[in-house]
Amino acid sequence: MSNLIIFDPENPGTPRQSKALPDRLIDGDPCYKTWEQDNVDNGRIRSGIWEATPGATRSIKGETWEYCSILSGLMELTEDGKEPRRFAAGDTFILRPGFVGTWRTIETVRKLWVIVSP
């Protein structure tokens, strides 16, 4: 096993496919693909590539910290009580523990992510 993990967004392998949780669905019927690239410390730190089709869901981070870098597509993130923010290819942001808001995928979006859980 190598200690160097290389992400290839053009050929990430076979994804795990999923749908929005019914209690978090706001609009549409978004479908997700997740390509986990690395998993450390029994899942406490994970990273990969994620894709979502258009729709809107509640985003609730709980105690999880997440780094996101948008590779393609267009999405809007609205933290509860704040103004909506749009993100497209090249944009990077962090969702800190306690974040609650709405994730709206406008055009199918693909991102790199790193999650750190307690």
C-alpha positions in Angstrom: 0.0 0.0 0.0 1.3 3.4 -0.9 1.2 6.5 1.2 0.6 8.6 -1.9 -3.1 8.8 -3.0 -3.7 10.2 -6.5 -7.1 11.4 -7.5 -8.1 11.0 -11.1 -11.4 12.8 -11.6 -11.6 11.6 -15.2 -11.4 7.9 -14.2 -12.2 7.5 -10.5 -13.4 3.9 -10.7 -16.8 2.5 -9.8 -19.0 4.8 -7.7 -21.3 4.1 -4.8 -24.7 5.4 -6.0 -27.3 6.9 -3.6 -30.3 9.2 -3.4 -31.2 12.1 -1.1 -32.6 11.0 2.3 -36.4 11.5 2.3 -36.3 13.7 5.4 -33.7 16.0 3.8 -35.2 16.3 0.3 -36.4 19.8 -0.5 -36.8 19.8 -4.3 -36.3 17.5 -7.3 -34.8 14.0 -7.2 -31.1 14.3 -6.9 -28.9 11.3 -7.5 -25.4 11.0 -6.0 -22.2 9.2 -7.0 -19.4 8.8 -4.5 -15.9 7.6 -5.2 -14.2 7.3 -1.9 -10.4 7.6 -2.5 -9.1 7.2 1.0 -10.2 6.2 4.4 -8.0 6.8 7.5 -8.4 6.0 11.2 -11.4 3.8 10.8 -13.3 6.3 8.7 -12.6 9.4 10.9 -10.9 11.0 7.9 -12.2 10.3 4.4 -11.7 11.8 1.0 -13.0 11.3 -2.5 -14.9 12.6 -5.5 -18.7 13.2 -5.3 -21.3 14.1 -7.9 -24.9 15.3 -7.6 -27.6 15.8 -10.2 -30.0 18.8 -9.9 -32.2 19.2 -6.8 -32.1 20.6 -3.3 -31.5 19.1 0.1 -30.9 20.1 3.7 -27.3 20.0 4.6 -26.6 19.2 8.2 -23.0 18.8 9.2 -23.4 17.9 12.9 -19.9 17.4 14.2 -18.3 16.8 10.8 -15.8 19.2 9.1 -15.8 19.1 5.3 -13.5 20.7 2.7 -15.0 21.0 -0.8 -13.4 22.0 -4.1 -15.8 22.2 -7.1 -14.5 20.5 -10.2 -17.6 21.1 -12.5 -21.2 22.2 -12.5 -23.0 24.9 -10.6 -24.5 24.8 -7.1 -25.9 27.2 -4.5 -25.3 26.9 -0.7 -27.5 28.8 1.7 -26.6 28.7 5.4 -29.7 29.1 7.5 -30.2 32.8 8.2 -27.6 33.9 5.5 -27.7 34.9 1.9 -27.3 32.2 -0.8 -23.8 31.7 -2.3 -23.1 30.2 -5.7 -20.2 28.0 -6.4 -18.8 26.7 -9.8 -15.6 25.0 -11.1 -12.5 26.3 -9.3 -14.4 27.4 -6.1 -13.3 26.0 -2.7 -15.0 26.2 0.6 -15.2 24.6 4.1 -18.4 23.5 5.9 -17.6 23.7 9.6 -19.2 21.6 12.3 -22.7 22.9 13.1 -23.4 24.1 9.5 -27.1 23.8 8.7 -28.5 25.0 5.4 -29.7 24.2 1.9 -27.5 22.6 -0.9 -29.1 23.3 -4.3 -27.5 21.7 -7.3 -28.3 23.8 -10.3 -26.2 22.0 -12.9 -24.8 18.5 -12.2 -21.9 19.2 -9.9 -18.7 17.2 -9.1 -16.4 18.0 -6.2 -13.3 16.8 -4.4 -14.0 16.4 -0.7 -12.3 15.7 2.6 -14.3 14.9 5.7 -13.0 14.8 9.3 -15.4 13.4 11.9 -14.9 13.2 15.7 
